[in-house]
Amino acid sequence: MELTTIWFCLIAVLWIGYFVLEGFDFGVGMLLPVLARDDRERRVMINTIGPVWDGNEVWLLTAGGATFAAFPEWYATLFSGFYLPLFLILIALIVRGVAFEYRHQRPSATWAGWWDRAVIFGSYVPAFLWGVAFANIVRGVPIDADFEFTGTVMTLLNPYGLLGGLVTLSLFVTHGAMFIALKTDGDIRGRAGALALRVGAVAAVLAVVFLVWTQALTGNLATAVIFVVAALALVGGLGAAYVGREGFAFAGTFLAIGLAVAGLFVGLFPDVMPSTTDVANSLTTTNASATPYTLKLMTVAAAVFTPLVVGYQAWTYWIFRKRISIHHIPAAH
């Protein structure tokens, strides 16, 4: 297997890891005003992701860095053409991170309320815009012979792109509700499980429409199999939620999101950014890659450090595996 193919697969794995882990983070943030009835319940929800949210974002940083190093032409075209949506995602993630750290710094309901709004904003914006961005990468965008994006922001806001945004938004809300049901106890656990079923039904319909559309655009036999298994995983997760098996329910949405993203990358290969202007202008794993020497050095570094990072993050999840309830949250002074 060529190094360019290996790095395409590694970048796909990084994005899969980011979406399945940060997805429930976003879901928890979006559900903050929906599931919590008072400040203690909001603190319970935030504490479910408190030890892990920043570690989940490492997957995004690594995916961006790997793209820059392994496929610099892809990185340049993507980040210049998608500048505004990616800038909005960056702002939202910064605001969200600051909110987690500053919310508890003052014993004021008004102070906490403003930071809660920041968490909600910082969760909705990337949850929607990541779907828009990836849908357009798969669909293709106008790229000229110099590998420069020639469209506008409105080019990205096409029906397929907007549907992609709604799919990630609804799936992340469902994923977050499943995670809250898995990680909490008491009334909030029951509310999260019930909401997961309602939102999950909407997410399933949107996801099926999007996957069928994607299959028609770029699909092959492999993507068809992956998409079918992803849909079955989502349905299985909803079935498990219905009977109160929260662990299996969360595993279902986890697999559904991961398989769906994997299917997008399988359908995309060997392109990394198709051109709708002329197929000859498409960026591929060959014409967008770094030098072989760079890829060799990166491969050695990845082989050494990736298992360490994954092992540490797995250990973090194991340490903070217990459920949380309002009994663990002291009353505000």
N, C-alpha and C positions, 0 to 999 in steps of 0.2 A: 504494500500500500504506500502511495506517495505521501510525503510529509504534508503537502497541501491538503490532501484528503483527511489525514489524521487531525490536522488543526481545524479543519471545518467541523469535524465530528466533536472535537474537544470544545469548540465554541458553542456548538449546539447543546452539549451537555451542561455547560455553564449557564446558558439561557434557560434550559429546562430546570436546573436547580434554583435559579432565581425566581422563576414564576411559581413553582410549586411551594417554595418557602416564603417568599415575600408576598405571594398571593393571599395567604391567610392573614398576614400582617395588614395588608390593605383592607381586607374584609373586616377585620376587627375595628379598624379605624372608621370605616364607613358605617358600621353598625353601632357606633358609640351612642348616637342620639336615639336609636331605635330600640335597643334592648335594655339599656340601663334606665332605671327609674330614679336613681338618686346618685349622689357623688360617690358613695361607697361602692356601688355597683359599677360605676364608670372606672373607679380605681381597680376593681377586680378585673375588668376587661383589659385595661392597660397593662396590669401586672402579668396577664397571661403571656404577653409578648415582650414584656420588659427585658428579660434576660437574653432574648434571641434576635430581636428586630435588627439590631446593628450588625450582627453577624450574618444575617440573611442578605444584607445589602452588599457584603463583600463579594457575593456572586456577581452582582452587577459591575462592580469595579473591575473584577478580574475579567469578565467578558469584554468590557470596553478596552481594557489594556491588552488583552490577547488579540482582539480585532486590530488594534492599532499596530501591534508588532508583527502579526502574522499576515494580515491583509491590509496594508496601509492605504491602498487605492480604494478599497471598500470603505474603510474608516473615513477617508477624506470626502468621498461622495455622499456617504450616509449622513455625516455630521454637518456637512454644509447644506445639503438639500433639505434635511429634516431639522434644521437649526431651531426654528421657533418651537415646534412641539417638544423637542429634546430639552430646550432651555426651560420651558414651562415645567417639564418633569423634574429637572434639576432643582428649580426654585421650590417646587412642591415638596420634594424630598428633604431639602434643607429646612424648610419651615416645619415639616413634620418632626424631624429629628430634634430641632430646638424645642418644639412643644413638649416632647417627652421629657426633656431634661429640665424645663423651666416650670412646668405645670405645678409642681409641688413646692416651689420655692417660697411661696407666700400663702398664708392661711386665709385666703380671700376667695369667696365664691365667684366674684366677678373676674378675678385674675384667672382662676381655673377655667371658667367658662370660655374666655377668649382663647386660651390655649387648646381647649377641647375643639373649638371651631377650626383652629389651625391643623389639628390632627385630622379632622374630617376632610378639610380642603386638601391636605397633603396626601390623603389616601384616594379620594375620588379622581383627582387629576391624573396621576400616573396610571391608575387602574384602567381608565378609559383610553388615554393617549398611547399606552404601550400597545393596545390592540389595534389602534389606527395605524401606528407605525409598522408593526409586523405584517398587517394585512397588505399594506402598500409595498413592502419589500417583496412579498410573495407574488402579488399581482403584477408588479413592475411599475416603473416610473419613467418619465421622459429623461433620457441621458444622451448627450451628444457624443461625437467622435472623440472628444477630449476627456470623456468619462466625467462630465460635469452635469449636474442636475439642472434641467432647464424649465422646470415647472414652478409653481407657486404653492403657497399654503393651501389654496383652494383645490389644487390638484390632488392633495392628500385626502380631502374631505369628500371623497366619492362614496357611493352607496356601499361598496364592498368594504372600504376602509372604516366607515361609520359602523357597519354591522360588526366588524372585528372589534371595535371599541366597546360596543354593547355586550359582546360575548365575553370579553375579558372582565368587564365590570360586573356582570351578573355571576360569572363563574367565581370571581374572587369574593363576592359577597356570600355566595353559597359556601365556599371553602372556609371563609372566616367564621360563618355560623357553625359549621361542623367543628371547627377548632374550638370555639367557645364552649359548645356542648361537651366536647371531650375534656376540656381543661378546667371547667368550673363545676360547682355544685349548688344546689338550691334552686330558687325560682328562675334565675337567669339561665340555668342549664336547660330547663324545660322550654323557656321562651326561644332560646337559640335553636333547639331541635325542631320546634314547630316552624320557625321562620325559614330554616334551611330547606324544609320540604316545599314551602310555597315559592321561595325564590329559585330553588333548584329546578322546579318544573318549568319556570320561565327560561332559566339558563339552558336547560336541555333542549328546548325548542329552538332557541336562538343558535345554540352550538350546532345542532343538526343541520340547520339551514346553511350556516357558514361553512361547515365541513363539506357538505354536498356541493356548494358553490366552488369551494377550493378544489375539490376533486375534479370538477368540470374544467377548471382553469389550468391546473398544473399536475393533476393526479396521475398515478399509475397503479399497478396492482399492489405494490408495497404500501403506498399511502392509503389505498382503499382498506386494506387489512388493518392498518394502524388506526385509522379513523373509526372503523367499526368497533374495534376493541376499546377505544377511548369512550365511545358512546355507551357501550355495555358497562364499562367501569363507572360512568356517571350514574346510569340507571341503577346499577348495583349499590352504589353509595347511597342513593336516595331510598332504595328499599331497606338498606341497613338502618338508615336514620328513622324510617317509619316504625321499625320494630325495636328501636332504642339501642342498637349496637353502634355506639358512637365511634369506637375505634375503627370498625370496618367502614363506617360511613365516611370518616375522614380519609381513610386509605382509598376509597373510591374516587373522591374528588381529586386527591393527590395524583392518582394514576391517570385520571381523565385529563387533567391539565398537562401532565408530563407527556403523555402519549400524543395529545393534540399538537403540542409544540414540536415534538419529535417528527410528527407527520409533516408539519410545515417545512422543516429543514430537509426532510427526505424529498419532498416535492420540489424544493428549491434547487437542490444539487443537480449539476455542477455549477450552476449560477450562484452568485451571492447577492446580486442586485440586477435583475433583468431590466432591459431597456424596452419601453414601448415605442420608442422612436424608430429604432432599427435593431434587430436582434444582434447585429455585428457590434453594437455599442454596449452590449451587456457585460457586466463585470462577472468574471468567473473565478474559480479557485486558482486558475492558472495565471490569468493576466492581472489579477489584483494582489497576488501574493508577494511576500518579501523574498529575499534571496535565500537559497538553500542553506547557506551557512547560518543565517539568522534563525531559520526554522530548526536547525539541528541544536543550536544552543538553547532555544526555548523548550525543545522537547526534553532535554536533559534536566533543565530547571523544573519543568512541570512534573517529571517523573519523581523528583526528590520532594518537592514541596506540596504537591496536591494531596497525597495521602495524609500528610501532617495536618493540613487545614481541614480536610474532611473528618479526620479522626477527632480533632479538637471540637469541631462543631457537633459531631455526634455525641461526644461526651457531655457537652453543654446541655443538649436536649435530654440526655439521660438523667443528669443531676436535677433538672427542673421539670421532671415528668409528673409530679403530683398535681392533684386538682387544687383549685383556689376557690374560696367562698368568702362572703362578707365577714365571716367569723375570723378570718385571717387579716382583716383590714381594720386597724384601730379607728375609732370615731375621730373626726376632725376636731381640733381644739377650738 
